[in-house]
Amino acid sequence: MIKWLYLFFCKVGLHRFEKVDINYSFGPGGSTETIKCKDCGIKKIRRKKD
């Protein structure tokens, strides 16, 4: 029952992200992490926050 509610939030733009991969690096590029939505499966890459 609650699955349809989570999918509705994904359509609106509110995702439940989990960290999939973290790449550490030094320099101006910094570290990045790959995150994935638990419900719809969309993946994003973002700069790691300290």
MIDOSE-1310 file (N, C-alpha, C; in nm, 2 decimals, decimal comma, always signed):
residues 50
mikw	+0,08/-0,12/+0,00/+0,00/+0,00/+0,00/+0,09/+0,13/+0,00; +0,20/+0,12/+0,07/+0,28/+0,24/+0,08/+0,37/+0,26/-0,04; +0,39/+0,16/-0,12/+0,47/+0,16/-0,24/+0,42/+0,27/-0,34; +0,29/+0,28/-0,35/+0,23/+0,37/-0,45/+0,25/+0,52/-0,40
lylf	+0,26/+0,53/-0,27/+0,28/+0,67/-0,21/+0,43/+0,71/-0,24; +0,52/+0,62/-0,22/+0,66/+0,65/-0,26/+0,68/+0,68/-0,40; +0,61/+0,60/-0,49/+0,62/+0,63/-0,63/+0,56/+0,77/-0,67; +0,45/+0,80/-0,60/+0,39/+0,94/-0,62/+0,49/+1,05/-0,58
fckv	+0,56/+1,03/-0,47/+0,67/+1,12/-0,43/+0,78/+1,13/-0,53; +0,81/+1,02/-0,60/+0,91/+1,02/-0,70/+0,87/+1,11/-0,82; +0,74/+1,09/-0,86/+0,68/+1,17/-0,97/+0,69/+1,32/-0,93; +0,67/+1,36/-0,81/+0,67/+1,50/-0,76/+0,81/+1,55/-0,75
glhr	+0,91/+1,46/-0,73/+1,05/+1,50/-0,72/+1,11/+1,47/-0,59; +1,05/+1,41/-0,50/+1,10/+1,38/-0,37/+1,14/+1,23/-0,36; +1,27/+1,21/-0,38/+1,32/+1,07/-0,39/+1,38/+1,03/-0,25; +1,39/+0,89/-0,23/+1,46/+0,84/-0,12/+1,59/+0,78/-0,17
fekv	+1,70/+0,86/-0,15/+1,83/+0,82/-0,21/+1,90/+0,73/-0,11; +1,99/+0,64/-0,17/+2,08/+0,57/-0,09/+2,22/+0,58/-0,16; +2,33/+0,58/-0,09/+2,46/+0,59/-0,15/+2,50/+0,46/-0,21; +2,54/+0,46/-0,33/+2,58/+0,34/-0,40/+2,74/+0,33/-0,41
diny	+2,80/+0,44/-0,44/+2,95/+0,44/-0,46/+3,00/+0,58/-0,42; +3,12/+0,57/-0,36/+3,18/+0,70/-0,32/+3,33/+0,69/-0,37; +3,37/+0,80/-0,44/+3,50/+0,81/-0,50/+3,57/+0,93/-0,43; +3,68/+0,90/-0,36/+3,76/+1,00/-0,29/+3,87/+1,05/-0,38
sfgp	+3,89/+1,18/-0,38/+4,00/+1,24/-0,46/+4,04/+1,37/-0,40; +4,16/+1,41/-0,42/+4,21/+1,54/-0,37/+4,22/+1,63/-0,48; +4,21/+1,76/-0,45/+4,23/+1,86/-0,56/+4,10/+1,94/-0,58; +4,09/+2,01/-0,69/+3,98/+2,10/-0,71/+3,85/+2,02/-0,75
ggst	+3,86/+1,90/-0,80/+3,75/+1,82/-0,84/+3,68/+1,77/-0,71; +3,75/+1,73/-0,61/+3,69/+1,68/-0,49/+3,64/+1,54/-0,50; +3,57/+1,49/-0,40/+3,51/+1,36/-0,40/+3,37/+1,36/-0,46; +3,33/+1,25/-0,52/+3,20/+1,24/-0,57/+3,13/+1,12/-0,52
etik	+3,00/+1,12/-0,52/+2,93/+1,00/-0,47/+2,81/+0,97/-0,57; +2,79/+0,85/-0,60/+2,67/+0,81/-0,68/+2,56/+0,77/-0,59; +2,44/+0,82/-0,61/+2,33/+0,79/-0,53/+2,22/+0,74/-0,62; +2,13/+0,65/-0,56/+2,02/+0,59/-0,64/+1,90/+0,59/-0,55
ckdc	+1,79/+0,62/-0,62/+1,66/+0,62/-0,55/+1,62/+0,48/-0,52; +1,57/+0,45/-0,40/+1,53/+0,32/-0,36/+1,40/+0,27/-0,43; +1,32/+0,36/-0,48/+1,19/+0,32/-0,53/+1,19/+0,32/-0,69; +1,23/+0,43/-0,75/+1,22/+0,43/-0,90/+1,35/+0,40/-0,97
gikk	+1,47/+0,40/-0,90/+1,59/+0,35/-0,96/+1,67/+0,46/-1,03; +1,63/+0,58/-1,02/+1,71/+0,69/-1,09/+1,84/+0,71/-1,02; +1,95/+0,73/-1,10/+2,08/+0,74/-1,04/+2,13/+0,88/-1,07; +2,21/+0,94/-0,98/+2,27/+1,07/-0,99/+2,41/+1,07/-0,93
irrk	+2,49/+1,16/-0,99/+2,63/+1,18/-0,93/+2,63/+1,32/-0,88; +2,68/+1,33/-0,75/+2,69/+1,46/-0,69/+2,82/+1,47/-0,62; +2,86/+1,59/-0,59/+2,98/+1,62/-0,52/+2,96/+1,58/-0,37; +3,06/+1,51/-0,31/+3,04/+1,47/-0,17/+3,05/+1,59/-0,08
kd	+2,96/+1,59/+0,01/+2,95/+1,70/+0,11/+3,03/+1,66/+0,23; +3,10/+1,75/+0,29/+3,19/+1,72/+0,41/+3,11/+1,73/+0,53
